[in-house]
Amino acid sequence: MKQPCPECELRAIQSSITKESLEREVSAMKYVQGITAPENQYKNRLDICEKCSALVSQIMCSECGAYVLFRAKNKKSSCPRAKWAAQGC
């Protein structure tokens, strides 16, 4: 029996990821002080990301490879281009 190609499997998973599916996941995350960014900070970070030339397909940063919605939600994350900084480290 032929083993599935890991690269093909990864492409299949990535093709099913959309901005909407990521938004659902992030919106389901509960706020945890010191870990998740407050809503206003999260939205401010996303506004910056949405204007950045490194944003790919409205979901991924080509600079670091992160899904921007998750990076922006993590209070201790920062922008790889230094457009916004980590908070509370």
LUMKOLSE-385754 format. One record per residue (C-alpha): residue number from 1; residue in three letters; y, z, x. Coordinates in Angstrom, 3 decimals, decimal comma, always signed. Layout:
<rs>
{r NUM; "ALA"; {Y; Z; X}},
...
</rs>
This chain:
<rs>
{r 1; "MET"; {+0,000; +0,000; +0,000}},
{r 2; "LYS"; {+3,395; -0,993; +1,356}},
{r 3; "GLN"; {+5,920; +1,816; +1,930}},
{r 4; "PRO"; {+9,292; +1,370; +0,216}},
{r 5; "CYS"; {+12,124; +0,544; +2,577}},
{r 6; "PRO"; {+14,371; +3,633; +3,000}},
{r 7; "GLU"; {+17,450; +1,436; +3,364}},
{r 8; "CYS"; {+16,634; -0,394; +0,118}},
{r 9; "GLU"; {+16,076; +2,913; -1,668}},
{r 10; "LEU"; {+19,441; +4,200; -0,430}},
{r 11; "ARG"; {+21,188; +1,023; -1,613}},
{r 12; "ALA"; {+19,606; +1,414; -5,049}},
{r 13; "ILE"; {+20,816; +5,012; -5,301}},
{r 14; "GLN"; {+24,306; +4,123; -4,095}},
{r 15; "SER"; {+24,587; +1,207; -6,532}},
{r 16; "SER"; {+24,107; +3,651; -9,423}},
{r 17; "ILE"; {+26,966; +5,890; -8,257}},
{r 18; "THR"; {+30,200; +5,190; -10,063}},
{r 19; "LYS"; {+33,584; +6,856; -10,240}},
{r 20; "GLU"; {+32,698; +8,014; -13,749}},
{r 21; "SER"; {+29,396; +9,575; -12,664}},
{r 22; "LEU"; {+31,128; +11,393; -9,799}},
{r 23; "GLU"; {+33,897; +12,581; -12,138}},
{r 24; "ARG"; {+31,249; +14,043; -14,476}},
{r 25; "GLU"; {+29,622; +15,903; -11,574}},
{r 26; "VAL"; {+32,913; +17,262; -10,245}},
{r 27; "SER"; {+34,185; +18,290; -13,680}},
{r 28; "ALA"; {+30,982; +20,286; -14,206}},
{r 29; "MET"; {+31,661; +22,296; -11,049}},
{r 30; "LYS"; {+32,956; +25,780; -11,737}},
{r 31; "TYR"; {+36,009; +27,047; -9,902}},
{r 32; "VAL"; {+35,047; +29,501; -7,174}},
{r 33; "GLN"; {+37,939; +31,190; -5,404}},
{r 34; "GLY"; {+37,972; +30,351; -1,703}},
{r 35; "ILE"; {+35,540; +27,470; -2,099}},
{r 36; "THR"; {+36,842; +25,014; -4,680}},
{r 37; "ALA"; {+40,403; +23,779; -4,789}},
{r 38; "PRO"; {+42,526; +24,771; -7,787}},
{r 39; "GLU"; {+42,966; +21,919; -10,292}},
{r 40; "ASN"; {+46,568; +21,120; -9,276}},
{r 41; "GLN"; {+45,623; +20,941; -5,584}},
{r 42; "TYR"; {+42,563; +18,813; -6,397}},
{r 43; "LYS"; {+44,648; +16,336; -8,407}},
{r 44; "ASN"; {+47,329; +16,190; -5,705}},
{r 45; "ARG"; {+44,699; +15,373; -3,091}},
{r 46; "LEU"; {+43,199; +12,659; -5,286}},
{r 47; "ASP"; {+46,636; +11,118; -5,860}},
{r 48; "ILE"; {+47,030; +10,839; -2,097}},
{r 49; "CYS"; {+43,537; +9,360; -1,681}},
{r 50; "GLU"; {+44,099; +6,796; -4,435}},
{r 51; "LYS"; {+47,068; +5,378; -2,498}},
{r 52; "CYS"; {+45,223; +5,269; +0,837}},
{r 53; "SER"; {+43,990; +2,020; +2,374}},
{r 54; "ALA"; {+40,765; +3,807; +3,447}},
{r 55; "LEU"; {+39,629; +4,245; -0,184}},
{r 56; "VAL"; {+36,665; +2,005; -0,995}},
{r 57; "SER"; {+35,555; +1,200; -4,551}},
{r 58; "GLN"; {+37,746; +4,041; -5,863}},
{r 59; "ILE"; {+35,185; +6,602; -4,672}},
{r 60; "MET"; {+34,552; +6,611; -0,923}},
{r 61; "CYS"; {+36,653; +7,157; +2,185}},
{r 62; "SER"; {+35,918; +4,475; +4,768}},
{r 63; "GLU"; {+37,346; +6,743; +7,464}},
{r 64; "CYS"; {+34,725; +9,494; +7,081}},
{r 65; "GLY"; {+32,211; +8,197; +4,520}},
{r 66; "ALA"; {+32,787; +11,043; +2,054}},
{r 67; "TYR"; {+33,031; +10,703; -1,702}},
{r 68; "VAL"; {+36,699; +11,582; -2,132}},
{r 69; "LEU"; {+36,214; +13,504; -5,379}},
{r 70; "PHE"; {+33,919; +15,999; -3,636}},
{r 71; "ARG"; {+36,042; +16,176; -0,485}},
{r 72; "ALA"; {+39,174; +16,825; -2,560}},
{r 73; "LYS"; {+37,395; +19,522; -4,596}},
{r 74; "ASN"; {+36,310; +21,459; -1,502}},
{r 75; "LYS"; {+39,171; +23,788; -0,613}},
{r 76; "LYS"; {+38,201; +23,864; +3,055}},
{r 77; "SER"; {+37,958; +20,077; +3,461}},
{r 78; "SER"; {+40,725; +18,019; +4,960}},
{r 79; "CYS"; {+41,697; +14,364; +5,065}},
{r 80; "PRO"; {+40,412; +12,579; +8,181}},
{r 81; "ARG"; {+43,784; +10,800; +8,367}},
{r 82; "ALA"; {+45,665; +14,129; +8,085}},
{r 83; "LYS"; {+47,298; +13,166; +4,773}},
{r 84; "TRP"; {+46,318; +16,557; +3,322}},
{r 85; "ALA"; {+45,023; +19,703; +4,983}},
{r 86; "ALA"; {+42,313; +22,255; +4,363}},
{r 87; "GLN"; {+43,474; +25,449; +2,688}},
{r 88; "GLY"; {+42,362; +29,006; +3,257}},
{r 89; "CYS"; {+40,297; +28,484; +6,393}},
</rs>
